[in-house]
Amino acid sequence: PPSHNAVLYSLAAGGSVSIAALFMAGVLPGLLMGLSLAVLCIYKAHKHGYPKGEVIPLRQALKICAEALWGLMTMVIILGGILSGVFTANESASIAVIW
């Protein structure tokens, strides 16, 4: 993952570059890349006429989103813990695995 490269860059720079700052610098490009891939997939699907899936009712969609929050909290734990100074980047990986 890109976070691995951020840690290696920080170590190669002699520790003068904050790993937390590098993680935060990677959030926006990561979100933009994910959005770009989603748009590309939608474009390709329309262009090639792939069939659409079934429509999910709102109540079921909200239930799916609520279930996904547990997994999405991993990012909050990692970035929140590092930026607040509660634990280091290595410790945050351990906490995320336990979570």
QUIRA-V145648 format. One record per backbone hydrogen bond with DSSP energy under -1.0 kcal/mol. CO is the residue of the C=O (numbers start at 1). NH is the residue of the N-H. E is the energy in kcal/mol with one decimal. If there is no record, write none. Layout:
co: <CO CO>
nh: <NH NH>
e: <E E>
This chain:
co: <1 2 3 4 5 6 7 8 9 10 11 18 19 20 21 26 27 28 29 30 31 32 33 34 35 36 37 38 39 40 41 42 43 44 45 57 58 59 60 61 62 63 64 65 68 69 71 73 74 75 76 77 78 79 80 81 81 88 89 90 91 92 93 94 95>
nh: <4 6 7 8 9 10 11 12 13 15 14 22 23 24 25 30 31 32 33 34 35 36 37 38 39 40 41 42 43 44 45 46 47 48 50 61 62 63 64 65 66 67 68 69 72 73 74 77 78 79 80 81 82 83 84 86 87 92 93 94 95 96 97 98 99>
e: <-1.1 -1.6 -2.0 -2.2 -2.5 -2.3 -2.3 -2.6 -1.9 -2.7 -1.4 -1.9 -2.5 -2.5 -2.1 -1.7 -2.5 -2.6 -2.4 -2.3 -2.5 -2.5 -2.3 -2.1 -2.5 -2.4 -2.4 -2.3 -2.5 -2.7 -2.3 -2.2 -2.5 -2.4 -2.1 -2.4 -2.5 -1.7 -2.3 -2.3 -2.3 -2.0 -1.7 -1.0 -2.1 -1.5 -1.3 -2.7 -2.5 -2.6 -2.3 -2.2 -2.1 -2.8 -1.9 -1.4 -1.4 -2.3 -1.5 -1.5 -2.5 -2.4 -1.9 -2.1 -2.4>
